[in-house]
């Protein structure tokens, strides 16, 4: 008897049968567990006998809504996920690549840093030196370091732009998802 109490659809949802009210014609929603009993009309309050279990198949079945939480993934969800992933990967890459070194020190410290091989500190010294009125040709190491710094700066900008586009795509898809849930 328990196995017939609530029939289920193939998707796992409980089958809801529509019993027409004899008084007003409104559909009364009933399930297999109510078979052989009575059900009240939600509109007029009249009671109606629910057919026996073997006769429930003669009633119409309430359709299952196709949209909503259980609808599965669509384009908005995919765009949101891709945008979030793009933003996370891009901003993470910027953190790994780092940003070009900033302000500097003095000429003596610059020479000491060249010998020590500390590229970041050397670049800082070179920045300060470039703003000074010293007129000299840059050393080959300085030129290489400046190229590397410009390249890193360009990569960081590109990754920030890519991450921003990903974040915008995710936000737009999120708005579309929220707007889609509110519409009937």
C-alpha positions in Angstrom: 0.0 0.0 0.0 2.9 2.4 0.8 4.3 2.1 -2.6 1.1 3.5 -4.1 0.7 6.3 -1.5 2.4 8.9 -3.7 3.2 8.0 -7.3 6.3 9.6 -8.8 7.2 10.8 -12.2 10.3 9.7 -14.0 12.1 12.9 -12.9 11.3 12.0 -9.2 8.5 14.6 -8.7 5.3 13.5 -7.1 2.5 13.1 -9.6 -0.3 15.6 -9.0 -3.7 14.8 -10.5 -6.3 17.5 -11.3 -9.8 16.7 -10.1 -12.4 19.1 -11.5 -14.8 20.6 -8.8 -18.4 19.7 -9.5 -19.6 23.1 -8.2 -17.3 25.7 -9.8 -15.1 23.7 -12.2 -11.8 24.7 -10.5 -9.1 22.0 -10.5 -8.5 20.4 -7.2 -4.9 19.1 -6.8 -4.8 15.5 -5.4 -2.0 12.9 -5.0 -2.2 9.1 -5.0 -2.3 9.0 -1.2 -5.7 10.7 -1.3 -7.3 8.1 -3.5 -10.6 6.9 -2.2 -10.9 9.9 0.2 -12.3 13.4 -0.2 -10.7 16.7 -1.2 -11.9 20.3 -0.7 -12.0 22.8 -3.5 -9.6 25.7 -2.9 -12.1 28.2 -4.6 -15.6 27.3 -3.3 -14.8 25.0 -0.4 -17.1 22.2 -1.7 -15.9 18.6 -1.0 -15.5 16.0 -3.7 -14.8 12.3 -3.6 -11.4 11.4 -5.0 -11.5 8.4 -7.3 -9.9 5.1 -6.2 -6.3 4.5 -7.0 -7.0 2.4 -10.1 -9.2 5.3 -11.5 -6.8 8.2 -10.9 -5.3 7.6 -14.4 -8.5 9.0 -15.9 -7.7 12.4 -14.4 -5.5 15.0 -16.0 -2.0 15.2 -14.5 -0.6 18.6 -13.5 2.4 19.5 -15.8 5.8 20.0 -14.1 7.2 23.5 -14.7 10.2 23.5 -17.0 11.9 26.7 -15.8 13.2 27.4 -12.3 15.8 26.0 -9.9 15.7 22.5 -11.3 15.9 23.6 -15.0 19.6 22.8 -15.3 22.4 24.9 -16.8 21.9 27.3 -19.6 23.9 30.1 -21.3 23.7 32.6 -18.4 25.1 30.1 -15.9 27.9 29.1 -18.3 28.8 32.7 -18.9 28.7 33.5 -15.2 31.0 30.5 -14.4 33.4 31.3 -17.3 33.6 35.0 -16.2 34.3 34.1 -12.6 36.9 31.6 -13.7 38.5 34.1 -16.1 38.6 36.8 -13.4 40.1 34.5 -10.8 42.8 33.1 -13.1 43.7 36.6 -14.4 43.9 38.3 -11.1 45.8 35.3 -9.7 48.3 35.5 -12.6 48.8 39.2 -11.9 49.6 38.3 -8.3 52.1 35.7 -9.4 53.7 37.8 -12.1 54.0 40.8 -9.8 54.1 44.4 -10.7 57.1 46.4 -11.8 59.3 47.7 -9.0 58.7 51.3 -7.8 60.8 54.2 -6.5 64.6 54.2 -6.0 67.7 55.1 -3.9 71.1 56.5 -4.8 73.9 56.0 -7.4 76.2 54.1 -4.9 73.4 51.8 -3.9 72.6 51.2 -7.6 76.1 50.0 -8.3 76.0 47.8 -5.2 72.7 46.3 -6.3 74.1 45.6 -9.8 76.8 43.6 -8.3 74.5 41.9 -5.8 72.1 40.9 -8.7 69.0 42.2 -6.8 66.8 43.1 -9.9 63.9 44.6 -8.0 66.1 46.9 -5.9 68.2 47.8 -8.9 65.1 48.9 -10.8 64.1 51.1 -7.9 67.5 52.7 -8.0 67.3 53.2 -11.7 64.0 54.9 -11.5 65.4 57.5 -9.1 68.5 57.8 -11.2 66.3 58.5 -14.3 64.7 61.4 -12.6 68.1 62.9 -11.6 70.1 65.2 -13.9 72.9 62.7 -14.4 73.8 62.4 -18.1 75.2 58.9 -18.9 74.5 56.0 -21.1 72.6 53.1 -19.4 74.4 49.9 -18.7 73.3 46.8 -20.7 71.9 45.3 -17.5 69.9 48.4 -16.9 68.4 48.3 -20.4 67.5 44.6 -20.0 65.9 45.2 -16.7 63.9 48.2 -18.0 62.7 46.0 -20.9 61.7 43.3 -18.5 59.9 45.8 -16.3 57.9 47.2 -19.3 57.0 43.7 -20.4 55.8 42.8 -16.9 53.8 46.0 -16.7 52.1 45.2 -20.1 51.4 41.6 -19.0 49.9 42.8 -15.8 47.7 45.4 -17.6 46.5 42.7 -20.1 45.7 40.3 -17.2 43.8 43.0 -15.3 41.8 43.8 -18.4 41.0 40.1 -19.0 40.0 39.7 -15.4 37.8 42.8 -15.5 36.1 41.5 -18.7 35.5 38.1 -16.9 34.1 39.9 -13.9 31.8 42.0 -16.1 30.6 38.9 -17.9 29.9 37.1 -14.7 28.0 40.1 -13.3 26.0 40.5 -16.5 25.1 36.8 -16.4 24.2 37.0 -12.7 21.8 39.9 -13.4 20.3 37.9 -16.3 19.8 34.9 -14.0 18.2 37.0 -11.3 16.0 38.8 -13.8 15.0 35.4 -15.3 13.9 34.0 -12.0 11.7 37.0 -11.2 9.8 36.8 -14.5 6.9 34.4 -14.7 
